[in-house]
């Protein structure tokens, strides 16, 4: 049982070390981009993240309000 625990801990330690080495060798020291907006397939389908969609809708709302104020004045 102890051998299995040590073997498992060793495999996990090696995996973590290799991931750290990969990040250091790549040079940008960042992991993979998991943001939806970074996915080419999602962009092609017109799917954006909630934060981006919220920002777009706020901008459109602000523009519409400004246009109404210009028409009323």
Residue, then its C-alpha position, 0 to 999 in steps of 0.5 A: x500500500x505504501x509503495x503504491x502511494x509513493x509511486x502515485x506521488x512520484x508520478x504526480x510530481x514528475x507530471x508537475x515538474x514537466x508542466x513547469x518545464x514546459x512553461x519555462x521553455x515556452x518563454x511566455x510563462x503562461x498556461x493555455x488560453x481557456x477563454x472562450x474568445x480565444x477559441x477560433x471555432x467559437x469565434x466562427x460560430x459567433x459565440x463570445x464570453x459573457x463578459x464580452x457580450x455584456x460590454x457590447x450590449x452596454x455600449x449599444x445601450x449607451x449609444x441608443x440612449x445618446x441617440x434618443x437624447x439627440x433627437x429629443x433636443 
